[in-house]
Amino acid sequence: MTMTTSARRFGLLVLVLSVTSGTGCVGSYNKLVQLSQAVDAQWAQVENAYQRRADLVPNLVETVKGAAKFEQSTMVAVTEARAKVGQVQAQPASSVVNDPAALQRFQHAQDQLSSALSRLLVVSEQYPDLKATANFRDLQAELAGTENRIAVERMRFNEAARAFNTARDSFPTVVVAGMFGKRFAEKAYFQAQAGASTAPKVQF
């Protein structure tokens, strides 16, 4: 075997390895893009579900106001919580799903609204005339359905985020992710609300 033949074979081996490595990098990059887009799409579904709930709040508040002399503090809590939700929902999706602190702020605002709405519904039980109002019953049913939808969309978001994070942290994809910095940052997760298993306490 001559030196020239050895050099050619070595060059061919280097070329094959380079092509294989390049193909692997492109495949890993494309997979990360696909999974990242899936997370963003699912985040949009989460926002849609939360927006549906926020849209129900004004009608619910007006219905309650019209049917009973309601506890002012409860009404104020619901209105203020909804306003805070509007503030946190103004953030771009990428700044929330890639930032655990931003997602925590988003979740905290949503949890405050959930808690305020729970108090509103518990207090409304003390007003038979209000409970008998068809509009209130319809809104209550819509709100319950929306809460279920929120839970489902949050679960699906966590699943999409987990799929992305698992792929991102797997070798050799983790090397490709590292090359692009924040472009493929780890996705945050929704956490269960503190005390979610405990029913709200209302003092009359």
Backbone as ProteinMPNN parsed JSONL, in Angstrom:
{"seq_chain_A": "MTMTTSARRFGLLVLVLSVTSGTGCVGSYNKLVQLSQAVDAQWAQVENAYQRRADLVPNLVETVKGAAKFEQSTMVAVTEARAKVGQVQAQPASSVVNDPAALQRFQHAQDQLSSALSRLLVVSEQYPDLKATANFRDLQAELAGTENRIAVERMRFNEAARAFNTARDSFPTVVVAGMFGKRFAEKAYFQAQAGASTAPKVQF", "coords_chain_A": {"N_chain_A": [[0.854, -1.19, 0.0], [0.646, 2.091, -0.943], [1.834, 5.387, 0.023], [0.241, 7.341, -1.043], [-2.2, 6.034, -1.522], [-2.955, 5.404, 1.113], [-3.259, 7.986, 2.134], [-5.382, 8.843, 0.586], [-7.396, 7.119, 1.429], [-7.566, 7.851, 4.094], [-8.349, 10.49, 3.824], [-10.836, 10.085, 2.607], [-12.145, 8.773, 4.691], [-12.213, 10.807, 6.611], [-13.841, 12.597, 5.244], [-16.25, 11.122, 5.06], [-16.867, 10.892, 7.794], [-17.186, 13.587, 8.417], [-19.394, 14.294, 6.821], [-21.317, 12.58, 7.912], [-21.359, 13.508, 10.559], [-22.165, 16.15, 10.124], [-24.702, 15.727, 9.011], [-25.939, 14.544, 11.174], [-25.92, 16.686, 12.99], [-27.565, 18.527, 11.653], [-29.949, 17.073, 11.635], [-30.432, 16.882, 14.405], [-30.738, 19.592, 15.039], [-33.004, 20.259, 13.514], [-34.878, 18.617, 14.753], [-35.005, 19.746, 17.302], [-36.043, 22.247, 16.65], [-38.566, 21.508, 15.68], [-39.734, 20.348, 18.007], [-39.636, 22.525, 19.716], [-41.364, 24.282, 18.425], [-43.696, 22.854, 18.795], [-44.035, 23.113, 21.55], [-44.452, 25.895, 21.716], [-46.839, 26.097, 20.248], [-48.558, 24.659, 21.885], [-48.472, 26.258, 24.117], [-49.874, 28.452, 23.188], [-52.412, 27.355, 23.15], [-52.832, 27.032, 25.877], [-52.879, 29.724, 26.673], [-55.167, 30.534, 25.259], [-57.184, 29.126, 26.607], [-56.998, 30.242, 29.169], [-57.596, 32.885, 28.496], [-60.238, 32.635, 27.704], [-61.424, 32.141, 30.16], [-60.849, 34.572, 31.471], [-62.412, 36.254, 29.936], [-64.948, 35.509, 30.71], [-65.204, 36.51, 33.266], [-66.021, 39.357, 33.605], [-68.796, 39.242, 32.885], [-69.718, 37.426, 34.778], [-69.227, 38.818, 37.151], [-70.892, 41.066, 36.799], [-73.395, 39.824, 36.718], [-73.558, 38.742, 39.282], [-73.43, 41.081, 40.802], [-75.833, 42.272, 40.048], [-77.739, 40.591, 41.11], [-77.5, 40.37, 43.843], [-76.637, 41.992, 46.933], [-73.551, 42.039, 47.086], [-70.598, 40.845, 48.846], [-68.231, 43.302, 49.052], [-65.441, 43.104, 49.175], [-64.883, 40.635, 48.051], [-65.686, 40.997, 45.4], [-63.903, 42.998, 44.62], [-61.487, 41.63, 44.872], [-61.678, 39.703, 42.818], [-61.84, 41.354, 40.537], [-59.393, 42.767, 40.66], [-57.58, 40.647, 40.515], [-58.105, 39.686, 37.951], [-57.211, 41.878, 36.465], [-54.447, 41.783, 36.976], [-53.838, 39.394, 35.72], [-54.216, 40.143, 33.066], [-52.024, 41.809, 32.734], [-49.761, 40.078, 32.938], [-50.225, 38.394, 30.81], [-49.525, 39.831, 28.642], [-46.94, 39.42, 27.887], [-44.467, 38.181, 25.536], [-44.678, 34.875, 24.13], [-42.25, 33.391, 23.955], [-40.659, 34.511, 25.935], [-41.807, 33.587, 28.197], [-42.145, 30.724, 28.179], [-39.532, 29.902, 28.092], [-38.419, 30.782, 30.39], [-38.276, 30.063, 33.645], [-38.878, 31.723, 35.87], [-40.514, 33.717, 34.77], [-42.663, 32.156, 33.911], [-43.518, 31.286, 36.368], [-44.425, 33.698, 37.488], [-46.541, 34.216, 35.749], [-48.161, 31.967, 36.285], [-48.659, 32.409, 38.991], [-50.234, 34.746, 38.96], [-52.457, 33.756, 37.561], [-53.28, 31.785, 39.346], [-54.054, 33.357, 41.492], [-56.335, 34.561, 40.444], [-57.885, 32.262, 40.082], [-58.251, 31.517, 42.754], [-59.669, 33.745, 43.726], [-61.996, 33.578, 42.177], [-62.955, 31.134, 43.092], [-63.608, 31.807, 45.731], [-65.626, 33.646, 45.206], [-67.603, 31.997, 44.056], [-68.112, 30.263, 46.18], [-69.103, 32.016, 48.116], [-71.369, 32.847, 46.768], [-73.094, 30.78, 47.139], [-74.568, 31.401, 49.351], [-76.669, 32.876, 48.529], [-79.679, 32.235, 47.558], [-81.422, 33.294, 45.595], [-79.688, 34.242, 43.683], [-78.418, 31.884, 42.867], [-80.54, 30.727, 41.617], [-80.801, 32.109, 39.298], [-80.846, 31.945, 35.834], [-78.857, 32.918, 34.084], [-76.639, 33.136, 35.785], [-76.259, 30.447, 36.475], [-75.623, 29.389, 33.967], [-73.228, 30.764, 33.416], [-71.676, 29.814, 35.51], [-71.504, 27.113, 34.835], [-70.137, 27.342, 32.408], [-67.752, 28.406, 33.333], [-66.812, 26.318, 34.933], [-66.405, 24.372, 32.937], [-64.407, 25.675, 31.505], [-62.33, 25.761, 33.364], [-61.718, 23.055, 33.494], [-60.792, 22.718, 30.894], [-58.528, 24.345, 30.977], [-56.937, 22.89, 32.774], [-56.451, 20.576, 31.241], [-55.081, 21.651, 29.002], [-52.825, 22.725, 30.247], [-51.629, 20.371, 31.184], [-51.024, 19.15, 28.724], [-49.23, 21.027, 27.757], [-47.106, 20.728, 29.59], [-46.364, 18.139, 28.89], [-45.447, 18.532, 26.259], [-43.321, 20.261, 26.78], [-41.73, 18.573, 28.328], [-41.053, 16.61, 26.419], [-39.501, 18.15, 24.677], [-37.406, 18.983, 26.431], [-36.316, 16.518, 27.152], [-35.311, 15.56, 24.695], [-33.534, 17.646, 24.157], [-31.622, 17.4, 26.197], [-30.441, 15.025, 25.62], [-27.743, 13.042, 24.35], [-26.449, 13.113, 21.031], [-27.68, 15.565, 20.876], [-27.668, 17.488, 22.843], [-25.238, 18.742, 22.532], [-25.548, 20.13, 20.137], [-27.658, 21.833, 20.906], [-26.322, 23.362, 22.81], [-24.64, 24.83, 21.187], [-26.232, 26.816, 20.175], [-27.025, 28.471, 22.17], [-29.352, 30.491, 23.879], [-31.331, 29.983, 22.102], [-32.292, 27.399, 22.133], [-33.155, 27.048, 24.801], [-33.863, 25.446, 27.951], [-37.174, 24.333, 28.562], [-39.767, 25.643, 30.668], [-41.939, 24.388, 33.316], [-45.41, 24.0, 34.256], [-46.447, 24.152, 37.632], [-48.081, 22.47, 40.352], [-50.575, 24.285, 42.106], [-49.824, 25.782, 45.214], [-51.214, 24.294, 48.012], [-53.349, 23.358, 46.561], [-54.886, 21.135, 46.907], [-56.489, 21.704, 49.013], [-59.615, 22.893, 50.036], [-60.943, 26.199, 49.519], [-61.194, 28.503, 52.285], [-63.848, 30.295, 53.612], [-64.959, 33.091, 55.348], [-67.908, 34.073, 56.918]], "CA_chain_A": [[0.0, 0.0, 0.0], [1.481, 3.278, -1.079], [1.48, 6.531, 0.862], [-0.853, 8.056, -1.714], [-3.429, 5.262, -1.27], [-3.288, 5.602, 2.528], [-3.731, 9.368, 2.284], [-6.718, 8.921, -0.01], [-8.338, 6.428, 2.311], [-7.726, 8.682, 5.289], [-9.15, 11.648, 3.399], [-12.194, 9.6, 2.396], [-12.691, 8.508, 6.017], [-12.499, 12.119, 7.204], [-14.988, 13.138, 4.517], [-17.435, 10.367, 5.484], [-17.161, 11.283, 9.17], [-17.661, 14.972, 8.388], [-20.755, 14.288, 6.271], [-22.174, 11.933, 8.914], [-21.486, 14.432, 11.685], [-22.972, 17.282, 9.67], [-26.079, 15.256, 8.86], [-26.452, 14.361, 12.54], [-26.16, 18.019, 13.557], [-28.747, 19.086, 10.989], [-31.099, 16.321, 12.14], [-30.675, 17.291, 15.793], [-31.237, 20.967, 15.008], [-34.375, 20.233, 13.006], [-35.726, 17.997, 15.774], [-35.198, 20.745, 18.351], [-36.956, 23.262, 16.102], [-39.907, 20.907, 15.636], [-40.238, 20.199, 19.37], [-39.816, 23.879, 20.248], [-42.599, 24.788, 17.824], [-44.803, 22.147, 19.447], [-44.211, 23.756, 22.858], [-45.061, 27.209, 21.472], [-48.224, 25.886, 19.828], [-49.334, 24.248, 23.046], [-48.577, 27.438, 24.974], [-50.967, 29.249, 22.632], [-53.649, 26.723, 23.614], [-52.959, 27.383, 27.297], [-53.308, 31.126, 26.724], [-56.554, 30.591, 24.791], [-58.061, 28.649, 27.678], [-57.006, 31.264, 30.212], [-58.305, 34.057, 27.981], [-61.669, 32.321, 27.76], [-61.849, 32.351, 31.549], [-60.806, 36.013, 31.746], [-63.553, 36.87, 29.251], [-66.165, 35.189, 31.452], [-65.227, 37.189, 34.558], [-66.887, 40.548, 33.673], [-70.209, 38.84, 32.878], [-69.999, 36.798, 36.062], [-69.258, 39.894, 38.146], [-72.103, 41.867, 36.591], [-74.55, 39.003, 37.092], [-73.58, 38.663, 40.743], [-73.77, 42.421, 41.296], [-77.237, 42.559, 39.783], [-78.645, 39.679, 41.801], [-77.324, 40.38, 45.293], [-75.704, 42.974, 47.505], [-72.468, 41.101, 47.327], [-69.44, 41.277, 49.612], [-67.407, 44.164, 48.218], [-64.049, 42.631, 49.149], [-64.819, 39.515, 47.118], [-65.758, 41.556, 44.05], [-62.644, 43.712, 44.369], [-60.435, 40.617, 44.698], [-61.837, 39.122, 41.48], [-61.513, 42.378, 39.542], [-57.947, 43.033, 40.707], [-56.876, 39.45, 40.031], [-58.248, 39.669, 36.49], [-56.337, 42.928, 35.93], [-53.072, 41.277, 37.035], [-53.729, 38.384, 34.659], [-54.054, 40.872, 31.818], [-50.657, 42.329, 32.673], [-48.776, 39.025, 32.68], [-50.487, 37.774, 29.511], [-49.008, 40.702, 27.583], [-45.566, 39.019, 27.571], [-44.324, 37.248, 24.405], [-44.637, 33.464, 24.531], [-40.87, 32.91, 24.109], [-40.081, 34.983, 27.192], [-42.448, 32.878, 29.301], [-41.89, 29.282, 28.156], [-38.095, 29.64, 28.267], [-37.971, 31.419, 31.628], [-39.061, 29.532, 34.771], [-39.359, 32.808, 36.73], [-41.632, 34.363, 34.072], [-43.8, 31.227, 33.958], [-43.998, 31.291, 37.749], [-45.21, 34.924, 37.656], [-47.782, 33.985, 34.999], [-48.965, 31.005, 37.026], [-49.087, 33.029, 40.254], [-51.358, 35.643, 38.65], [-53.614, 32.921, 37.222], [-53.718, 31.122, 40.577], [-54.777, 34.354, 42.296], [-57.675, 34.68, 39.859], [-58.586, 31.015, 40.416], [-58.622, 31.587, 44.166], [-60.71, 34.761, 43.876], [-63.22, 33.032, 41.594], [-63.447, 30.097, 44.009], [-64.267, 32.491, 46.847], [-66.86, 34.223, 44.674], [-68.596, 30.939, 43.881], [-68.479, 29.748, 47.494], [-69.957, 33.023, 48.743], [-72.647, 32.903, 46.046], [-73.972, 29.728, 47.661], [-75.378, 31.989, 50.416], [-77.725, 33.676, 47.913], [-80.55, 31.341, 46.77], [-81.967, 33.987, 44.422], [-78.613, 34.295, 42.694], [-78.233, 30.527, 42.331], [-81.701, 30.389, 40.786], [-80.73, 32.894, 38.065], [-80.378, 31.117, 34.714], [-77.607, 33.482, 33.572], [-75.576, 32.76, 36.714], [-76.028, 29.005, 36.336], [-74.919, 29.188, 32.686], [-71.846, 31.245, 33.572], [-71.012, 28.887, 36.422], [-71.207, 25.907, 34.053], [-69.083, 27.696, 31.461], [-66.517, 28.578, 34.096], [-66.348, 24.971, 35.313], [-65.867, 23.758, 31.729], [-63.155, 26.349, 31.155], [-61.306, 25.308, 34.323], [-61.315, 21.721, 33.038], [-60.006, 22.905, 29.677], [-57.233, 24.879, 31.413], [-56.167, 21.781, 33.347], [-56.025, 19.708, 30.137], [-54.071, 22.343, 28.19], [-51.592, 22.797, 31.05], [-51.03, 19.038, 31.163], [-50.446, 18.953, 27.396], [-48.057, 21.895, 27.67], [-46.034, 20.068, 30.34], [-45.915, 16.991, 28.093], [-44.657, 19.062, 25.139], [-42.079, 20.774, 27.351], [-40.916, 17.416, 28.726], [-40.52, 16.002, 25.197], [-38.419, 19.019, 24.21], [-36.284, 18.938, 27.377], [-35.684, 15.188, 27.072], [-34.51, 15.545, 23.461], [-32.478, 18.653, 24.289], [-30.584, 16.947, 27.119], [-29.911, 13.733, 25.163], [-26.55, 13.129, 23.501], [-25.576, 14.282, 20.884], [-28.473, 16.773, 20.665], [-27.272, 18.48, 23.84], [-24.102, 19.485, 21.965], [-26.127, 21.056, 19.162], [-28.402, 22.842, 21.669], [-25.332, 24.241, 23.432], [-24.049, 25.694, 20.159], [-27.155, 27.889, 19.822], [-27.313, 29.278, 23.356], [-30.729, 30.63, 24.361], [-32.264, 29.557, 21.041], [-32.888, 26.139, 22.581], [-33.13, 27.006, 26.264], [-34.762, 24.457, 28.554], [-38.542, 24.835, 28.744], [-40.279, 25.609, 32.032], [-43.139, 23.575, 33.529], [-46.407, 24.424, 35.226], [-46.402, 23.413, 38.891], [-49.366, 22.473, 41.059], [-50.735, 25.427, 42.992], [-49.619, 25.46, 46.62], [-52.488, 24.128, 48.704], [-54.413, 23.1, 45.579], [-55.743, 20.042, 47.371], [-57.296, 22.185, 50.134], [-60.72, 23.762, 49.632], [-60.812, 27.55, 50.075], [-61.968, 28.79, 53.496], [-64.512, 31.589, 53.501], [-65.576, 33.511, 56.601], [-69.131, 34.87, 56.737]], "C_chain_A": [[0.887, 1.236, 0.0], [0.983, 4.373, -0.155], [0.274, 7.274, 0.288], [-2.184, 7.359, -1.45], [-3.889, 5.447, 0.164], [-3.865, 6.99, 2.761], [-5.146, 9.522, 1.716], [-7.766, 8.285, 0.894], [-8.605, 7.249, 3.576], [-8.608, 9.897, 4.963], [-10.609, 11.272, 3.205], [-12.888, 9.346, 3.738], [-13.086, 9.812, 6.714], [-13.73, 12.733, 6.556], [-16.281, 12.463, 4.953], [-17.845, 10.767, 6.891], [-17.728, 12.703, 9.236], [-19.107, 15.048, 7.895], [-21.728, 13.7, 7.286], [-22.43, 12.856, 10.093], [-22.373, 15.616, 11.32], [-24.433, 16.916, 9.545], [-26.733, 15.088, 10.229], [-26.782, 15.689, 13.196], [-27.412, 18.652, 12.966], [-30.01, 18.393, 11.497], [-31.457, 16.721, 13.561], [-31.269, 18.688, 15.855], [-32.708, 20.99, 14.58], [-35.346, 19.616, 14.023], [-36.021, 18.993, 16.891], [-36.176, 21.836, 17.895], [-38.387, 22.743, 16.128], [-40.515, 20.814, 17.039], [-40.48, 21.555, 20.033], [-41.103, 24.502, 19.706], [-43.825, 24.121, 18.457], [-45.092, 22.745, 20.824], [-44.904, 25.099, 22.692], [-46.533, 27.084, 21.076], [-49.095, 25.504, 21.02], [-49.484, 25.4, 24.037], [-49.725, 28.335, 24.494], [-52.314, 28.681, 23.073], [-53.903, 27.022, 25.089], [-53.476, 28.81, 27.426], [-54.763, 31.285, 26.28], [-57.53, 30.183, 25.894], [-58.143, 29.673, 28.804], [-57.746, 32.524, 29.764], [-59.81, 33.85, 28.01], [-62.192, 32.557, 29.169], [-61.894, 33.848, 31.876], [-61.994, 36.727, 31.109], [-64.872, 36.601, 29.966], [-66.321, 36.037, 32.709], [-66.131, 38.426, 34.571], [-68.38, 40.213, 33.701], [-70.616, 38.23, 34.216], [-70.13, 37.861, 37.149], [-70.536, 40.716, 38.024], [-73.356, 41.111, 37.0], [-74.687, 38.934, 38.604], [-73.986, 40.003, 41.344], [-75.264, 42.689, 41.162], [-78.195, 41.729, 40.608], [-78.549, 39.738, 43.318], [-76.428, 41.536, 45.71], [-74.498, 42.188, 47.99], [-71.353, 41.709, 48.165], [-68.476, 42.048, 48.708], [-65.985, 43.639, 48.097], [-63.874, 41.48, 48.162], [-64.826, 40.023, 45.68], [-64.457, 42.254, 43.668], [-61.528, 42.718, 44.103], [-60.491, 40.004, 43.304], [-61.399, 40.111, 40.411], [-60.016, 42.654, 39.489], [-57.145, 41.853, 40.173], [-56.952, 39.361, 38.52], [-57.335, 40.71, 35.848], [-54.877, 42.466, 35.921], [-52.821, 40.221, 35.965], [-53.507, 39.06, 33.315], [-52.648, 41.407, 31.644], [-49.652, 41.241, 32.314], [-48.994, 38.361, 31.327], [-49.962, 38.604, 28.354], [-47.592, 40.323, 27.153], [-45.544, 38.09, 26.357], [-44.177, 35.816, 24.912], [-43.214, 32.991, 24.811], [-40.252, 33.343, 25.431], [-40.696, 34.284, 28.393], [-42.036, 31.405, 29.318], [-40.414, 28.944, 28.359], [-37.548, 30.186, 29.576], [-38.827, 30.932, 32.794], [-39.629, 30.629, 35.673], [-40.561, 33.502, 36.094], [-42.862, 33.464, 34.097], [-44.387, 31.19, 35.366], [-44.84, 32.536, 38.028], [-46.569, 34.785, 36.952], [-48.706, 33.073, 35.795], [-49.491, 31.611, 38.323], [-50.294, 33.944, 40.029], [-52.617, 34.837, 38.334], [-54.17, 32.223, 38.459], [-54.479, 32.084, 41.483], [-56.197, 34.539, 41.77], [-58.5, 33.427, 40.167], [-59.102, 31.064, 41.847], [-59.758, 32.588, 44.39], [-62.042, 34.259, 43.319], [-63.821, 31.941, 42.481], [-64.179, 30.723, 45.184], [-65.612, 33.075, 46.405], [-67.961, 33.161, 44.575], [-69.046, 30.351, 45.217], [-69.43, 30.722, 48.188], [-71.328, 33.064, 48.079], [-73.623, 31.823, 46.523], [-74.908, 30.268, 48.744], [-76.573, 32.79, 49.877], [-78.598, 32.79, 47.017], [-81.096, 32.006, 45.507], [-80.931, 34.051, 43.305], [-78.428, 32.925, 42.038], [-79.372, 30.131, 41.4], [-81.688, 31.129, 39.45], [-80.12, 32.055, 36.944], [-79.029, 31.603, 34.18], [-76.432, 33.087, 34.459], [-75.235, 31.28, 36.575], [-75.249, 28.71, 35.046], [-73.456, 29.602, 32.794], [-71.04, 30.312, 34.468], [-70.61, 27.61, 35.685], [-70.093, 26.173, 33.051], [-67.732, 27.815, 32.152], [-65.935, 27.219, 34.499], [-65.745, 24.257, 34.106], [-64.528, 24.357, 31.327], [-62.029, 25.92, 32.081], [-60.804, 23.917, 33.937], [-60.416, 21.816, 31.805], [-58.606, 23.431, 30.013], [-56.357, 23.75, 31.939], [-55.616, 20.865, 32.253], [-54.904, 20.363, 29.331], [-52.758, 22.503, 28.943], [-50.873, 21.45, 31.05], [-50.352, 18.785, 29.822], [-49.206, 19.825, 27.193], [-46.878, 21.248, 28.387], [-45.484, 18.868, 29.573], [-45.046, 17.446, 26.926], [-43.312, 19.584, 25.632], [-41.152, 19.631, 27.755], [-40.286, 16.744, 27.511], [-39.349, 16.83, 24.66], [-37.2, 18.881, 25.117], [-35.558, 17.603, 27.337], [-34.789, 15.102, 25.844], [-33.315, 16.476, 23.589], [-31.32, 18.144, 25.141], [-29.992, 15.598, 26.736], [-28.695, 13.958, 24.262], [-26.862, 12.499, 22.146], [-26.338, 15.597, 20.722], [-28.087, 17.879, 21.635], [-26.1, 19.336, 23.349], [-24.615, 20.541, 20.984], [-26.873, 22.183, 19.88], [-27.445, 23.85, 22.296], [-24.72, 25.224, 22.45], [-24.93, 26.901, 19.857], [-27.63, 28.69, 21.03], [-28.775, 29.275, 23.751], [-31.769, 30.188, 23.333], [-32.999, 28.283, 21.448], [-32.758, 25.996, 24.089], [-34.125, 25.973, 26.778], [-36.132, 25.094, 28.819], [-38.972, 24.679, 30.203], [-41.549, 24.762, 32.094], [-44.127, 24.304, 34.43], [-46.257, 23.545, 36.465], [-47.789, 23.46, 39.523], [-49.409, 23.668, 42.002], [-50.551, 24.983, 44.434], [-50.976, 25.395, 47.309], [-53.654, 23.825, 47.789], [-55.373, 22.017, 46.052], [-56.656, 20.469, 48.52], [-58.385, 23.119, 49.639], [-60.564, 25.135, 50.255], [-61.708, 27.745, 51.29], [-62.547, 30.189, 53.374], [-65.198, 31.887, 54.827], [-66.804, 34.371, 56.298], [-69.383, 35.674, 58.005]], "O_chain_A": [[1.766, 1.39, 0.848], [-0.125, 4.309, 0.379], [-0.586, 7.764, 1.019], [-3.188, 8.02, -1.184], [-5.081, 5.629, 0.414], [-4.84, 7.152, 3.495], [-5.987, 10.224, 2.276], [-8.856, 8.821, 1.099], [-9.736, 7.322, 4.056], [-9.492, 10.268, 5.736], [-11.51, 12.022, 3.58], [-14.067, 9.661, 3.905], [-14.151, 9.907, 7.325], [-14.567, 13.323, 7.239], [-17.288, 13.131, 5.19], [-19.03, 10.962, 7.162], [-18.639, 12.981, 10.017], [-19.934, 15.762, 8.462], [-22.815, 14.234, 7.502], [-23.558, 12.978, 10.57], [-23.224, 16.033, 12.106], [-25.309, 17.694, 9.925], [-27.898, 15.43, 10.431], [-27.798, 15.815, 13.878], [-28.221, 19.239, 13.685], [-31.02, 19.047, 11.758], [-32.632, 16.882, 13.892], [-32.192, 18.944, 16.629], [-33.54, 21.651, 15.2], [-36.495, 20.046, 14.133], [-37.152, 19.076, 17.372], [-37.025, 22.285, 18.666], [-39.306, 23.447, 16.545], [-41.679, 21.164, 17.234], [-41.416, 21.711, 20.817], [-41.838, 25.165, 20.437], [-44.864, 24.757, 18.63], [-46.251, 22.869, 21.22], [-45.835, 25.416, 23.433], [-47.37, 27.871, 21.518], [-50.228, 25.968, 21.147], [-50.504, 25.507, 24.718], [-50.455, 28.905, 25.304], [-53.251, 29.434, 23.339], [-55.043, 27.238, 25.501], [-54.399, 29.076, 28.196], [-55.506, 32.079, 26.857], [-58.568, 30.817, 26.086], [-59.223, 29.942, 29.331], [-58.441, 33.155, 30.56], [-60.567, 34.774, 28.306], [-63.278, 33.108, 29.35], [-62.852, 34.331, 32.481], [-62.521, 37.688, 31.669], [-65.813, 37.384, 29.841], [-67.44, 36.262, 33.171], [-66.954, 38.545, 35.479], [-69.141, 40.825, 34.451], [-71.71, 38.48, 34.722], [-71.044, 37.804, 37.971], [-71.182, 41.025, 39.025], [-74.278, 41.696, 37.569], [-75.787, 39.051, 39.145], [-74.786, 40.058, 42.279], [-75.882, 43.265, 42.057], [-79.349, 42.118, 40.792], [-79.421, 39.215, 44.011], [-75.579, 41.996, 44.947], [-74.434, 41.739, 49.134], [-71.179, 42.927, 48.196], [-67.971, 41.509, 47.723], [-65.386, 43.721, 47.025], [-62.834, 41.366, 47.514], [-64.066, 39.54, 44.841], [-63.972, 42.122, 42.544], [-60.709, 42.931, 43.21], [-59.451, 39.807, 42.675], [-60.672, 39.751, 39.486], [-59.437, 42.762, 38.409], [-56.154, 42.033, 39.465], [-55.971, 38.999, 37.871], [-56.747, 40.452, 34.797], [-54.15, 42.73, 34.963], [-51.741, 40.157, 35.378], [-52.696, 38.597, 32.513], [-52.133, 41.453, 30.526], [-48.78, 41.46, 31.473], [-48.052, 37.819, 30.749], [-49.951, 38.144, 27.213], [-47.092, 40.847, 26.157], [-46.472, 37.306, 26.156], [-43.623, 35.578, 25.985], [-42.981, 32.273, 25.783], [-39.418, 32.631, 25.99], [-40.163, 34.377, 29.498], [-41.623, 30.892, 30.357], [-40.081, 27.827, 28.755], [-36.353, 30.07, 29.849], [-39.98, 31.341, 32.924], [-40.738, 30.489, 36.189], [-41.521, 33.84, 36.787], [-43.979, 33.947, 34.282], [-45.601, 31.078, 35.539], [-45.853, 32.453, 38.722], [-47.604, 35.182, 37.488], [-49.89, 33.368, 35.961], [-50.631, 31.36, 38.713], [-51.252, 33.924, 40.802], [-53.711, 35.185, 38.778], [-55.384, 32.085, 38.607], [-55.429, 31.69, 42.159], [-57.145, 34.66, 42.546], [-59.687, 33.529, 40.477], [-60.246, 30.699, 42.119], [-60.692, 32.32, 45.145], [-63.094, 34.487, 43.918], [-65.041, 31.835, 42.607], [-65.236, 30.244, 45.592], [-66.603, 33.006, 47.133], [-69.104, 33.401, 44.963], [-70.21, 29.984, 45.38], [-70.434, 30.314, 48.772], [-72.337, 33.291, 48.748], [-74.833, 31.943, 46.33], [-75.938, 29.655, 49.026], [-77.381, 33.314, 50.644], [-78.287, 32.613, 45.839], [-81.219, 31.358, 44.468], [-81.266, 33.929, 42.127], [-78.299, 32.819, 40.818], [-79.195, 29.303, 40.505], [-82.479, 30.811, 38.562], [-79.019, 31.521, 37.084], [-78.158, 30.794, 33.862], [-75.36, 32.744, 33.962], [-74.062, 30.905, 36.558], [-74.334, 27.886, 35.038], [-72.56, 28.895, 32.332], [-69.864, 30.053, 34.211], [-69.512, 27.089, 35.883], [-69.209, 25.338, 32.862], [-66.706, 27.383, 31.626], [-64.726, 27.0, 34.418], [-64.703, 23.612, 34.222], [-63.63, 23.651, 30.869], [-60.896, 25.735, 31.636], [-59.611, 23.632, 34.04], [-59.421, 21.101, 31.684], [-57.619, 23.013, 29.407], [-55.178, 23.66, 31.596], [-54.467, 20.428, 32.32], [-53.902, 19.722, 29.013], [-51.687, 22.424, 28.34], [-49.649, 21.397, 30.929], [-49.236, 18.267, 29.777], [-48.25, 19.412, 26.536], [-45.769, 21.221, 27.854], [-44.281, 18.608, 29.601], [-44.025, 16.824, 26.632], [-42.285, 19.377, 24.986], [-39.94, 19.704, 27.553], [-39.121, 16.35, 27.556], [-38.332, 16.279, 24.239], [-36.086, 18.683, 24.633], [-34.335, 17.551, 27.469], [-33.654, 14.634, 25.925], [-32.208, 16.132, 23.175], [-30.16, 18.426, 24.84], [-29.132, 15.077, 27.446], [-28.629, 14.934, 23.513], [-27.488, 11.44, 22.106], [-25.729, 16.634, 20.461], [-28.165, 19.061, 21.302], [-25.985, 20.508, 23.707], [-24.174, 21.69, 21.001], [-26.741, 23.35, 19.511], [-27.722, 25.049, 22.314], [-24.326, 26.325, 22.833], [-24.442, 27.906, 19.339], [-28.547, 29.504, 20.912], [-29.378, 28.218, 23.937], [-32.947, 30.037, 23.659], [-34.18, 28.111, 21.145], [-32.313, 24.966, 24.594], [-35.113, 25.665, 26.11], [-36.225, 26.245, 29.245], [-38.596, 23.722, 30.88], [-42.157, 24.455, 31.068], [-43.736, 25.123, 35.262], [-45.976, 22.351, 36.363], [-48.571, 24.373, 39.261], [-48.404, 24.02, 42.62], [-51.057, 23.936, 44.836], [-51.783, 26.319, 47.207], [-54.811, 24.004, 48.169], [-56.535, 21.986, 45.645], [-57.504, 19.691, 48.957], [-58.098, 24.052, 48.889], [-60.106, 25.248, 51.392], [-62.827, 27.234, 51.339], [-61.834, 31.146, 53.072], [-65.925, 31.051, 55.364], [-66.726, 35.301, 55.496], [-70.36, 36.418, 58.08]]}, "name": "protein", "num_of_chains": 1, "seq": "MTMTTSARRFGLLVLVLSVTSGTGCVGSYNKLVQLSQAVDAQWAQVENAYQRRADLVPNLVETVKGAAKFEQSTMVAVTEARAKVGQVQAQPASSVVNDPAALQRFQHAQDQLSSALSRLLVVSEQYPDLKATANFRDLQAELAGTENRIAVERMRFNEAARAFNTARDSFPTVVVAGMFGKRFAEKAYFQAQAGASTAPKVQF"}
